[in-house]
């Protein structure tokens, strides 16, 4: 019998980290040291605390270094790897890893951001809305460096707005998605494709919903956020 804690979880860890390349020139971004350990360890600790059992790490740039650092088990998690042969983008990498999915739903996490969330409320929301994709979103006071997610009163995502287009408060993509596995199989195989810029906008007005969380959020995509990450994780108990 399928239990939700058995859900296949995929971490998208193949990015180059172009914007902080000068800070992590000798390693992939997910291995950037934050509070004494590689950033991806914080994500894995979070998944372990949510009682997830198995994680697929989708790798690309310096894939061997990621696998060497993590091995096949970490903090009670069984780890597998899906190594793209060429850069496929976030959607392409997800589709390439999809052959390893063994659950009707799939939990997907960006490898360069962290948000506090609970699994059961996310699942309940996803099923109540009969969603194909549920994106975890966070309301922040200053959206200028983020793309913005616009919602209707039913929490359906109705539009994505490019970063820098709006100011003030708003909802941002927090980098965690619950997706029906069969929907992942509609992404073209072995073709470069972005979740954020290609696939998600195509799902607007279909079955794309936003689940708001109040937990803390950080990404390590800029120098400022990278340097603030140590203090961020001092406040997070994992």
N, C-alpha and C positions, 0 to 999 in steps of 0.2 A: 504493500500500500504506500502510495506517494505521500511523504510528509514534506511540509514546506521547507523545513530545515535542510532537506536533501536537494534543494534547488541548485542547479548549476549556476555558478557565479564566475563571471569573466572580468578580469581587470585589464583595461587597455593600456599597455605599458610599452608601446613601440615608438613613442614620439622622440624627436630629436632634442626638444627643449631649446629651440633656436633663440628665444628671447633671453635665456639665462645661460647660453652656451659658454660665456666667459667665466661663469661661476662653477660650472660642472663640465669642463672641457675633457676630463679624463674618464667620464662615466655617463651612462644614460640618466636622464632626469629622475627616473623613479628610484635610482640609487643615491641621489643627492642626500648628504647627511643632514638630518634634521633632529635636533635634540638627541644626538649620540647614536642614531641609527638611520639606515636608509629610509627614505620617505615611504616606500611601499610597505615597510614593516608596520607602520602605523595603520595603514589600510587593512593589512592582514590581521593585526590585533583586533581591530574593530569587527571584522568578519568572524573571528573566533569568539568574540564576546556575544555575537548574535547567533551562535551555535551553528553557523555554516560548517559544512563538512569538507567540501571539495571546491577548489578554485582553479580556474584555467587562467594562466598568465599569457596574454597575447603580446608577443615580443616582436621587435624589429631591429632597431638600431642597437648595436652591442648586445645582441640577444644572449650570447654565451656568458657575458658578465652577469646578466640578471639571473640566469639559471645557476651559475656558480655560487652566487650570493645566497640564493634561496633554497636550492636543493629540491628534494621531493616531498618534504614535510616541514611544516613550520607551525609551532604553537597548536598542534592538534589538527591542523589543516593538511589535507592531501593536495599536493600541487601538481598540476600538469602544465605543459607549455604548448603554445601554438605559435610557431615562428614563421612570419611572413617572409617570402623570398625577395620581395621588392616592396617599397612603400605603397600601402593600399588605402591609407586614410583610416579614420576610426570605423566607418561603416564597413569598408572592405576588409579590415582586420577582424571585425566581429563576424562577418560572413565566413571568412576563412576558418575561424575557430569553431564555427557552428557545428561542424561534424562531431565535435566532442560533447555537445549538449545532450544531456539525458534526462531532462525534465520538461514538462509542458510549458513552464515559464522560465525565464532566465533573468538573473540579476546582473546588471552591468555597471561597472564603475570606471570612471576616468582615473588614470594612474597619476595625475598631477594635481588632484584636488581632494579635499576631505570635508565631509559634512556629517554632523551627528544626526542619526535617524534611527527609527525603530522599525523592525521588519514587519511585525504583525499589523500595525496601522497602515503601512504601505500596501501590504497584501489585501487587507480588507477594503481599502479605497479602490484598488485596482479591480477587484472582483465586483464591488458594488457598481462601479461605472461600466463594467463590461469592457474595459479598456484593452486596446491592443498594445499600447505603450503608456506607461505612467512615468513621467519625469519628476524627480524630486526638485522642488524649487525653493528658493529662500528669498524673502523680502529684505532688501538692504536699503540704506539711506542714500547711498551715492552710487548710481549705476553707470557712471560715465565711462568706466573702463571695461564694462561687460556688455555682452549682447543681452537684450531684454526679452522676456517671455510675457506676452500679453494673453490674458485669460478672459473668458466670459463668466457669467454668474454660476455656471455649472462646472466650473474649473476645467473646461475644455480649452486647450491652447488654440488661439485663433490667429496668432501672428508672432513672428520672430523679428526683432528690430536689431540691426547691426550695431555693434559697439560704437560709442561716440555720437550716436544720433540723438540720444535723449539724456536729460540730466534729472536729478532729484531721485526720489525713491521708486522702487519697482521690484519686480520679480526677476531673478536670474536663474539660469540653469545651474544646479548644484552638482552635476556630474554623476548622478546615480539614476539608473533607469530599471524599471521592471517591465519586461517585454515578453509577449507571447512568442514562444520559440518558432512557431510556424511563420510568424511575420518576418523573423530574421532571414528565413530562407527565401524571401522575395528580393533580398539585396543581391545585385549581380555578383557572381562568383569571380574572384581574381581580377576584379576591376577596381581601380582607385575610386573611392567614394567616401564622403564625409557624413557622419551622423548629423552634425550640427548644421551644415550648409546645404546638404543634398537630401538626405533621407528624411529627417524630421520635418522639414518644410513640406515635403510631399505628402506627409500624413495629416497635415492640418485639415480639419473638417471631416476626418475619418474617425479614428478612435484614439486620439492623442490627448492625454489628460495631464494635469499638473497636481502634484501632491505637495502642499506647503508644509515645511518643517520650521521649527523655531530654533533648532540646534545651531551650534557654532559652525562656521564655514571658513575655509581658506583654500586658496590655490597657490601654487609656487611658480606662477608663470611670469612674474615680474621681479625685478631686483628688490623692490620694496616689500612685496609679500613674502619673498624668499627669506629676507632678513628678519621678518617678523614671525616666521614659522616656529622658531624655538620657543618663544614666549607663548604662542598659541597652544602648543602641545603641553606646556607646563600646566595649563588650566584643564586639560582633557585627561580624564582618568580612564585608562584602557588596561 
